[in-house]
């Protein structure tokens, strides 16, 4: 978690450093643990809503981002699922700035 500026748990941290660097994106894209989380997330989404792509996208967005996808996001995600696996969409959601950074 150091790559994402996690504070030292042994010391007080009044203000957390915030950086955006290439190794963060590369970690999100290539880390086997994150791919495993995406696989588990896809399994949960499938279990919760079944095989319907529209329902899968809406459910995944709701869980990952605490919101439903916009119309364009929904359409593009459904097209994406026609050519890829739900696991890849879940992985993609994990790499969004909206997932990582709290506004």
C-alpha distances in whole Angstrom, upper triangle without the diagonal:
4,5,5,7,6,9,10,11,15,16,17,15,18,17,13,13,13,13,13,13,14,12,10,13,13,10,11,15,15,12,14,12,12,16,17,15,18,20,20,20,23,25,25,26,29,30,30,32,33,34,35,33,33,32,29,28,29,27,24,24,25,22,19,20,23,26,28,28,31,34,33,29,31,34,31,29,32,33,30,30,34,32,29,27,26,23,22,23,20,18,19,19,15,15,17,16,18,15,12,14,16,20
4,5,5,5,8,9,11,14,14,16,14,17,15,12,11,11,11,12,12,14,11,10,13,14,11,13,17,16,14,17,15,15,19,20,19,21,24,24,24,27,29,28,29,32,33,33,35,37,37,38,36,36,35,32,31,32,30,27,27,28,25,22,23,25,28,31,31,33,36,35,31,33,36,33,31,35,36,32,33,36,35,32,30,29,26,25,26,23,21,22,21,18,17,19,17,19,18,14,15,18,21
4,6,7,11,12,15,17,18,19,17,19,16,13,11,10,9,9,9,10,7,6,10,11,9,11,14,14,12,16,15,14,17,19,18,20,23,23,23,25,28,28,28,31,33,33,34,36,36,36,34,34,34,31,29,30,29,26,25,27,24,21,22,25,27,29,29,31,34,32,29,31,33,31,29,32,33,29,30,34,32,29,28,27,24,23,23,21,18,19,19,16,14,16,15,18,16,13,14,17,20
4,6,9,12,14,17,17,18,15,17,14,10,9,8,8,8,9,11,9,7,10,12,10,10,14,15,14,17,15,14,17,19,17,19,22,22,21,24,26,26,27,30,31,31,32,34,34,35,32,32,32,29,27,28,27,23,22,24,22,18,19,21,24,26,26,28,31,30,27,29,31,29,27,30,31,28,29,33,31,28,27,26,23,22,22,20,17,18,17,14,13,14,12,14,13,9,10,13,16
4,6,9,12,15,14,14,11,13,11,7,6,6,7,9,11,13,12,10,13,15,13,14,18,19,17,20,18,17,21,22,21,22,25,25,25,27,30,29,30,33,34,33,35,37,38,38,35,35,35,32,30,30,29,26,25,26,24,21,21,23,26,29,29,30,34,33,30,32,34,32,30,34,35,32,33,36,35,32,31,29,27,26,26,23,21,21,20,17,16,17,15,17,16,12,12,14,16
4,7,9,12,12,12,10,13,11,8,8,9,11,13,14,16,14,12,16,17,15,15,19,19,17,20,18,17,21,21,19,21,25,24,23,27,28,28,29,32,33,32,34,36,37,37,35,35,34,31,30,30,29,26,25,25,23,20,21,23,26,28,29,31,35,34,30,32,35,33,31,34,36,33,33,37,36,33,31,29,27,26,26,23,21,22,21,17,17,18,16,18,16,12,12,14,17
4,6,9,8,8,7,10,9,7,8,11,13,15,17,19,18,16,19,21,18,19,23,23,21,23,21,20,24,25,23,25,28,27,27,30,32,31,32,35,36,35,37,39,40,41,39,39,37,35,33,33,32,29,28,28,26,23,23,25,28,31,32,34,38,37,34,36,39,37,35,38,39,36,37,41,40,37,35,33,30,30,30,27,25,26,24,21,21,22,19,20,19,16,15,16,19
4,5,6,8,8,11,12,10,11,14,16,18,19,22,19,18,22,23,20,21,25,25,22,24,22,22,26,26,24,27,30,29,28,32,33,32,34,37,37,37,39,41,42,43,41,41,40,37,36,36,34,32,31,31,28,26,27,28,31,34,35,37,41,40,37,39,42,40,38,41,42,39,40,43,42,39,37,35,32,32,32,29,27,28,27,24,24,25,23,24,22,19,19,20,22
4,6,8,9,12,13,12,14,17,19,21,22,24,22,20,24,25,22,22,26,26,23,25,22,22,26,26,24,27,29,28,28,31,32,31,33,36,36,35,38,40,42,43,41,41,39,37,36,36,34,31,31,30,28,26,26,27,31,34,35,38,41,41,38,39,42,40,38,41,43,40,40,44,43,39,37,35,32,33,33,29,28,29,28,24,25,26,24,25,23,20,20,20,23
4,7,9,13,15,14,16,19,21,24,25,27,25,23,27,28,25,26,29,29,26,28,25,26,29,29,27,30,33,31,31,35,36,35,36,40,39,39,42,44,45,46,45,45,43,40,40,39,37,35,35,34,31,29,30,31,35,38,39,41,45,45,41,43,46,44,42,45,47,43,44,47,46,43,41,39,36,36,36,33,31,33,31,28,28,30,28,28,26,23,23,23,26
4,6,10,12,12,14,17,20,23,24,27,25,23,27,28,26,27,30,30,28,30,27,27,31,31,29,32,35,33,33,37,38,36,38,41,41,41,43,45,47,48,46,46,44,42,40,40,38,36,35,35,32,30,30,31,35,38,39,41,45,44,41,43,46,44,42,46,47,44,45,48,47,44,42,40,37,37,37,34,33,34,32,29,29,30,27,28,26,23,22,23,25
4,6,9,10,13,16,19,23,24,27,26,24,27,29,27,27,31,32,29,31,28,28,32,32,30,32,35,34,33,37,38,36,38,41,41,40,43,45,47,47,45,45,43,41,40,39,37,35,34,33,31,29,29,30,33,37,38,40,43,43,40,42,45,44,42,45,47,44,44,48,47,44,43,40,38,38,37,34,33,33,32,28,29,29,26,27,26,23,21,21,23
4,6,7,9,13,16,19,21,24,23,21,25,27,24,25,29,29,27,30,27,27,30,31,28,31,34,33,32,35,37,35,36,40,40,39,41,44,45,45,43,42,41,39,37,37,35,33,32,31,29,27,27,28,30,34,35,37,41,40,37,39,42,41,39,42,44,41,42,46,45,42,40,38,36,35,35,32,30,31,29,26,26,26,23,24,23,20,18,18,19
4,7,10,13,16,20,22,26,25,23,26,28,26,27,30,32,30,32,30,29,33,33,31,32,36,35,33,37,38,37,37,41,41,40,42,45,46,46,44,43,42,40,38,37,36,34,32,31,30,28,27,27,30,34,35,36,40,40,37,39,42,41,39,43,45,42,43,47,46,43,42,39,37,37,36,33,32,32,30,27,27,26,23,24,23,20,18,17,18
4,7,9,13,16,19,22,22,20,23,25,24,24,28,29,28,30,28,27,30,31,29,30,34,33,32,35,37,35,36,39,40,39,40,43,44,44,41,40,40,38,36,35,34,32,30,30,28,26,25,26,28,31,32,34,37,37,34,37,40,38,37,40,42,39,40,44,43,41,39,37,35,34,33,31,29,29,27,25,24,23,20,21,21,18,15,15,16
4,6,10,13,16,19,18,16,19,22,20,20,24,25,24,27,25,23,27,28,26,27,30,30,28,32,34,32,33,36,37,36,38,40,41,41,39,38,37,35,33,32,32,29,27,27,26,23,22,24,26,29,30,32,35,34,32,34,37,35,34,37,39,36,37,41,40,37,36,34,32,31,30,28,26,26,24,21,21,20,17,18,18,14,12,13,14
4,7,10,12,16,16,14,17,20,18,19,22,24,23,26,24,23,26,28,26,27,30,30,29,32,34,33,34,37,38,37,39,41,41,41,39,38,38,35,33,33,32,29,28,28,27,24,23,25,27,30,30,32,35,34,31,34,36,34,33,37,38,35,36,40,39,36,35,34,31,30,29,27,25,25,24,21,20,19,16,18,18,14,13,14,15
4,7,10,13,14,12,14,17,16,17,20,22,21,24,23,21,24,26,24,25,28,29,27,29,32,31,31,35,36,35,36,38,39,38,36,35,35,32,30,30,30,27,25,26,25,21,20,22,24,27,27,28,32,30,28,31,33,31,30,33,34,32,33,37,36,33,33,31,29,27,26,25,23,22,21,18,17,16,13,15,15,12,10,11,13
4,6,10,11,9,12,14,14,15,18,19,19,23,22,20,23,25,24,24,28,28,27,29,32,32,31,35,36,36,37,38,38,38,35,35,35,32,30,30,30,27,25,27,25,22,21,24,25,28,27,28,31,30,27,30,32,30,29,33,33,30,32,35,34,32,31,30,28,26,25,24,22,21,20,18,15,15,12,15,15,12,11,14,15
4,7,9,7,9,12,12,12,15,17,17,21,21,18,21,23,22,22,26,27,25,27,30,30,29,32,34,34,35,36,36,36,32,32,33,30,27,28,28,25,23,25,24,20,20,23,24,26,25,26,29,27,24,27,29,26,26,30,30,27,29,32,31,28,28,27,25,23,23,22,19,18,17,15,13,13,10,13,14,11,10,14,15
4,6,6,7,9,10,12,13,15,16,20,20,18,20,23,22,22,25,27,26,27,30,31,30,33,35,35,36,37,37,36,33,33,34,31,29,30,30,26,25,27,26,22,22,25,27,28,27,28,31,29,26,29,30,27,27,30,30,27,29,32,30,28,28,27,25,23,23,22,19,18,19,16,13,14,12,16,16,13,14,17,19
4,5,5,6,9,10,11,12,14,17,18,16,18,21,21,21,24,26,25,26,29,30,30,32,34,34,35,36,35,35,32,32,33,30,28,29,29,26,25,27,26,22,22,26,27,28,27,28,30,28,25,28,29,26,25,29,28,25,27,30,28,25,26,25,23,20,21,21,17,16,18,16,12,14,13,17,17,14,15,19,21
4,5,5,6,9,10,10,11,15,15,14,16,19,19,19,22,24,23,25,28,28,29,31,33,33,34,35,35,35,32,33,33,30,28,30,29,26,25,27,26,22,23,26,28,29,28,29,32,30,27,29,31,27,26,29,29,26,27,30,28,25,25,25,22,20,21,20,17,17,18,15,12,15,14,18,17,14,16,20,22
4,5,5,6,9,10,10,14,14,12,15,17,16,17,20,21,21,22,25,26,26,28,30,30,31,32,32,32,29,30,30,27,25,27,26,22,22,24,22,19,19,22,24,26,25,26,29,27,24,26,28,25,24,27,27,24,26,29,27,24,24,23,20,18,19,18,14,14,15,12,9,12,11,14,13,10,12,16,18
4,5,5,6,9,10,14,14,12,13,16,16,15,18,20,19,21,24,24,24,26,29,29,30,30,30,30,27,27,28,25,23,24,24,21,20,23,21,18,18,22,23,24,22,24,26,24,21,24,25,22,21,24,24,21,22,25,23,21,21,20,18,15,16,15,12,11,13,10,7,10,10,13,13,11,13,17,19
4,5,5,6,8,11,13,11,12,16,16,15,18,20,20,21,24,25,25,27,29,30,31,31,30,31,28,29,30,26,24,27,26,22,22,25,23,20,21,25,26,27,25,27,29,27,24,26,27,24,22,25,25,21,23,26,23,21,21,21,18,15,17,16,13,13,15,12,10,13,14,17,16,14,16,20,23
4,5,5,5,9,10,8,10,13,13,14,16,18,18,20,22,23,24,26,28,28,29,30,30,30,28,29,29,25,24,26,25,21,21,24,22,18,20,23,25,26,25,27,30,28,24,26,28,25,23,26,26,23,23,26,24,21,20,20,17,15,17,16,12,13,14,11,10,13,14,17,15,13,16,19,22
4,6,6,9,9,7,8,11,11,11,14,15,15,16,19,20,20,22,25,25,26,27,26,27,24,25,25,22,20,22,21,18,18,20,18,15,16,20,21,23,21,24,26,24,21,23,24,21,19,22,23,19,20,23,22,18,18,17,14,12,13,12,8,9,10,8,6,10,11,14,11,10,14,17,20
4,6,9,10,8,8,12,12,11,13,16,16,16,19,21,20,22,25,26,26,26,25,26,23,25,25,22,20,22,22,18,19,22,20,17,18,22,23,23,22,24,26,24,20,22,23,20,18,21,21,17,18,21,19,16,16,16,13,10,12,12,8,9,11,9,7,11,13,16,14,13,17,20,23
4,6,9,8,8,11,12,12,14,16,17,17,20,22,22,23,26,27,28,28,27,28,25,27,27,24,23,25,25,21,22,24,22,19,21,25,26,27,25,28,29,27,24,25,26,23,21,24,24,20,20,23,21,17,17,17,14,12,15,14,10,12,14,12,11,15,17,19,17,16,19,23,26
4,5,5,6,9,10,11,13,15,15,17,19,20,21,23,25,26,27,27,27,28,26,28,28,24,23,25,24,20,22,24,21,18,21,24,26,27,26,29,31,29,25,27,28,25,23,25,26,22,22,25,23,19,18,18,14,14,16,14,11,13,15,12,12,15,17,19,16,15,19,22,25
4,5,5,6,9,10,10,12,14,15,17,18,20,21,23,24,26,26,25,27,25,27,27,23,23,25,24,20,22,24,21,19,22,25,27,27,27,30,31,30,26,27,29,26,23,25,26,22,21,24,22,19,17,17,13,13,16,14,11,14,16,13,14,18,20,21,18,18,21,24,27
4,5,5,6,9,10,10,12,14,15,17,18,20,21,22,24,25,25,27,25,27,26,22,22,24,22,19,20,22,19,17,20,23,25,26,26,29,31,30,26,27,29,26,23,25,26,23,22,25,24,20,18,17,13,14,16,13,11,14,15,12,13,17,19,20,17,16,20,22,26
4,5,5,6,9,10,10,12,14,15,16,18,20,21,22,23,23,24,22,24,23,20,19,21,19,16,17,19,16,14,16,19,21,22,22,25,27,26,22,23,25,23,20,22,23,20,19,23,21,18,16,14,11,11,13,10,8,11,11,8,10,13,15,16,13,13,17,19,22
4,5,5,6,9,10,11,12,14,15,16,18,20,21,21,21,22,20,22,22,18,18,20,19,15,17,20,17,15,18,21,22,23,22,25,27,25,22,22,24,21,18,20,21,18,17,20,18,15,12,12,8,9,11,9,7,10,12,10,11,14,17,18,15,16,19,22,25
4,5,5,6,8,10,11,12,14,15,17,18,20,20,20,22,21,23,22,18,19,21,19,16,18,20,17,15,19,21,23,24,23,27,28,28,24,24,26,24,20,22,23,20,19,22,20,17,14,13,9,11,13,10,9,13,14,12,14,17,20,20,17,17,21,23,27
4,5,5,6,9,10,10,12,14,15,16,18,19,19,21,20,21,20,16,17,18,16,13,15,16,13,12,15,18,20,21,21,24,26,26,22,22,24,22,19,21,23,19,18,22,21,17,14,12,9,11,12,9,8,12,11,9,12,15,17,17,14,14,18,20,23
4,5,5,6,9,10,10,12,14,15,16,17,17,18,16,18,17,14,14,16,14,11,13,15,12,11,14,17,18,18,18,21,23,22,19,19,21,19,15,17,19,16,14,18,17,14,11,9,6,7,8,5,5,9,9,8,10,13,16,16,13,14,18,20,23
4,5,5,6,9,10,11,12,14,16,15,15,17,16,18,17,14,15,17,15,12,15,17,15,14,17,19,21,21,20,24,25,24,21,20,22,20,17,18,19,16,14,17,17,13,10,8,5,8,10,8,8,11,12,11,14,17,20,20,17,18,22,24,27
4,5,5,6,9,10,11,12,14,15,16,18,17,19,17,14,15,17,14,12,15,16,13,13,17,18,20,20,21,24,26,26,22,21,24,22,19,20,22,19,17,20,20,16,13,11,8,11,12,9,10,14,13,12,16,18,21,20,17,18,22,23,26
4,5,5,6,9,10,11,12,13,14,16,15,16,14,11,12,13,11,8,11,12,9,9,13,15,16,16,17,21,22,23,19,18,21,20,16,17,20,17,15,18,19,15,12,9,7,10,10,7,9,12,10,10,14,15,18,17,14,16,19,20,23
4,5,5,6,8,10,11,11,11,13,12,14,12,9,10,12,10,8,12,13,11,11,15,16,17,17,17,20,21,21,18,16,18,18,14,14,17,14,12,15,16,12,9,6,5,8,8,6,9,11,11,12,15,16,20,19,16,18,22,23,26
4,6,5,6,9,10,10,11,13,13,16,14,11,13,15,12,11,14,15,13,14,17,19,20,19,20,23,24,24,21,19,21,21,17,17,20,17,15,17,18,15,11,9,8,12,12,10,12,15,15,15,18,20,23,22,19,21,25,26,28
4,5,5,6,9,10,12,14,14,15,13,10,12,13,10,9,13,13,10,12,15,16,17,17,18,22,23,24,21,19,22,21,18,18,21,19,16,19,20,17,14,11,10,14,13,11,13,16,14,15,18,20,22,21,18,20,23,24,26
4,5,5,6,8,9,10,10,12,9,6,9,10,7,6,10,10,9,11,14,14,15,14,15,19,20,21,17,15,18,18,14,14,18,16,13,16,18,15,12,9,10,13,11,9,13,14,13,14,18,18,21,19,17,20,23,23,25
4,6,6,5,6,9,9,12,9,7,10,12,9,10,13,14,13,14,17,18,18,17,17,21,21,22,19,17,18,19,15,14,17,16,13,15,17,15,11,8,10,13,12,11,15,16,16,17,20,21,24,23,20,23,26,27,29
4,6,6,9,11,13,14,11,10,13,14,11,12,15,15,14,16,19,19,20,19,20,23,24,25,22,20,22,22,19,18,21,20,17,19,21,18,15,12,13,16,16,14,17,19,18,19,23,23,26,25,22,25,28,28,30
4,6,10,11,12,13,9,9,12,12,8,10,13,12,11,14,17,16,17,16,17,21,22,23,21,18,21,21,18,17,21,20,17,20,22,20,16,13,15,18,16,14,18,19,18,19,22,23,25,23,21,24,26,26,28
4,7,7,9,10,6,6,10,10,8,10,13,12,12,15,17,17,16,15,16,19,19,21,19,16,18,19,16,15,18,18,15,17,20,18,15,12,15,17,15,14,18,19,18,20,23,23,26,23,21,25,27,27,29
4,6,9,10,8,7,11,12,10,12,15,15,15,17,20,20,19,17,18,21,21,22,20,17,18,19,16,14,17,17,14,15,18,16,14,11,14,17,15,15,19,20,19,21,24,24,27,26,24,27,30,30,32
4,6,9,8,7,11,12,12,13,16,17,17,18,21,21,20,18,18,20,20,21,19,15,16,17,14,12,14,15,11,12,15,14,11,10,13,15,14,15,18,19,19,21,23,24,27,26,24,27,30,31,32
4,6,5,6,9,10,11,12,14,15,17,18,20,20,19,16,15,17,16,18,16,13,13,15,12,10,13,13,10,11,14,14,13,11,14,16,14,15,19,19,18,21,23,23,26,25,23,27,29,30,31
4,5,5,6,9,10,10,12,14,15,16,18,18,17,14,13,15,14,14,13,9,10,11,8,6,9,10,7,8,12,11,10,9,12,13,11,13,16,15,15,18,20,20,23,22,21,24,27,27,29
4,5,5,6,9,10,11,12,14,15,16,17,14,11,10,12,11,12,11,7,8,11,8,6,10,11,10,11,14,14,14,11,15,15,12,14,17,16,15,19,21,20,23,21,20,24,26,26,27
4,5,5,6,8,10,10,12,14,15,15,13,10,11,13,13,15,13,10,12,14,11,10,13,14,12,14,17,16,15,12,15,16,13,14,17,17,15,18,21,20,23,21,20,23,25,25,26
4,6,5,6,9,10,11,12,14,14,13,11,11,14,14,15,13,10,12,13,10,9,13,12,10,12,15,13,11,8,11,13,10,10,14,14,13,15,18,18,21,19,17,21,23,24,25
4,5,5,6,8,10,10,11,13,11,8,8,11,11,12,9,7,9,10,7,7,11,10,9,12,14,13,12,9,11,12,8,9,12,12,10,13,16,15,18,16,15,19,21,21,23
4,6,5,6,9,10,10,10,8,6,6,9,10,12,10,7,11,12,10,10,14,14,13,15,18,17,15,12,14,15,12,12,15,14,12,15,17,16,18,16,15,19,21,20,21
4,5,5,6,9,10,10,9,8,9,13,14,16,13,11,14,15,12,13,16,16,14,17,19,17,15,12,13,15,12,11,14,14,12,14,17,16,19,16,15,18,20,20,22
4,5,5,6,8,9,9,9,9,13,15,15,12,11,14,14,11,12,15,14,12,16,17,15,13,9,11,12,9,7,11,11,8,10,13,13,16,14,12,15,18,18,20
4,6,5,5,7,6,6,6,10,12,13,10,9,13,13,10,12,15,14,14,17,19,17,16,12,13,13,10,9,12,11,8,10,13,11,13,11,10,14,15,15,17
4,6,6,5,5,5,8,11,14,16,13,12,16,16,14,15,19,18,17,20,22,20,18,15,16,17,13,12,15,14,11,13,15,14,16,12,11,15,16,15,17
4,6,6,8,9,11,15,17,19,15,15,18,18,15,17,20,19,18,21,23,20,18,14,14,16,13,10,13,14,10,11,14,14,15,13,10,14,15,15,17
4,6,8,10,11,14,17,18,14,14,18,17,14,17,19,17,17,21,21,19,17,14,13,14,11,8,10,11,7,8,11,10,12,9,7,10,12,12,15
4,5,8,9,12,15,16,13,14,17,17,14,17,20,18,18,22,23,21,19,16,16,16,13,11,13,12,8,9,11,9,10,7,6,9,11,10,12
4,7,10,13,16,17,14,15,19,19,17,19,22,21,21,24,25,23,22,18,19,19,16,14,16,15,12,13,15,13,14,10,9,12,13,12,13
4,7,9,12,14,12,12,16,16,15,17,20,19,19,23,24,23,21,18,19,19,16,15,17,16,12,14,16,14,14,11,11,14,15,14,14
4,7,9,11,9,9,12,14,12,14,17,17,17,20,22,21,20,17,18,18,15,14,17,15,12,15,17,15,16,13,13,17,18,17,17
4,6,8,5,6,9,10,9,11,14,14,14,17,19,18,18,15,17,16,13,13,16,14,11,14,16,13,15,12,13,17,18,18,18
4,6,5,6,9,10,10,12,14,15,16,18,20,20,21,18,20,19,15,16,19,16,14,17,18,15,16,14,16,19,19,19,19
4,5,5,6,9,10,11,13,14,15,17,19,20,20,19,21,20,16,18,20,18,16,20,20,18,19,17,19,22,23,23,22
4,5,5,6,8,10,11,12,14,16,17,18,19,18,20,18,15,17,19,16,15,19,19,16,18,17,18,21,22,23,22
4,6,5,6,9,10,10,12,14,16,16,17,15,17,15,12,14,15,12,11,15,15,13,15,14,15,18,19,20,20
4,6,5,6,9,10,11,13,15,15,15,13,16,15,12,13,16,14,13,16,17,15,18,16,17,20,22,22,22
4,6,5,6,9,10,11,13,14,16,15,17,16,13,16,18,15,15,19,19,17,20,19,20,23,25,25,25
4,5,5,6,9,10,11,12,14,13,16,14,11,14,15,13,13,17,16,15,18,17,18,21,23,24,24
4,5,5,6,9,10,10,11,10,12,11,7,10,12,10,10,14,15,14,17,16,16,19,21,23,24
4,5,5,6,9,10,11,10,13,12,10,13,15,13,14,17,18,17,21,20,20,23,25,26,27
4,5,5,7,9,11,11,14,13,11,14,16,14,15,19,19,18,22,21,21,24,27,28,29
4,5,6,6,8,9,11,9,8,11,13,11,13,16,16,16,19,19,19,22,24,26,27
4,5,5,6,6,10,9,7,11,12,12,13,16,17,17,21,21,20,23,25,27,29
4,6,8,10,13,12,11,14,16,15,17,20,20,21,24,24,23,26,29,31,32
4,7,10,12,10,11,14,15,14,17,19,19,20,24,24,23,26,29,31,32
4,7,8,7,8,11,12,11,14,16,17,18,22,22,21,23,26,28,30
4,5,5,7,9,10,11,13,15,16,18,21,22,20,22,25,27,30
4,5,5,6,9,10,11,13,15,16,20,19,17,20,23,25,27
4,5,5,6,9,10,11,13,15,18,18,16,18,22,24,26
4,5,5,6,9,10,11,13,17,17,15,17,21,23,25
4,5,5,6,9,10,11,15,15,13,16,19,21,23
4,5,5,6,9,10,14,13,11,14,17,19,21
4,5,5,7,9,13,13,11,12,16,18,21
4,5,5,7,11,11,10,12,15,17,19
4,5,5,9,9,7,10,13,14,17
4,6,8,9,6,7,11,13,16
4,7,8,7,7,10,14,16
4,5,5,7,9,11,13
4,5,5,6,9,10
4,6,6,7,8
4,6,8,10
4,7,10
4,6
4
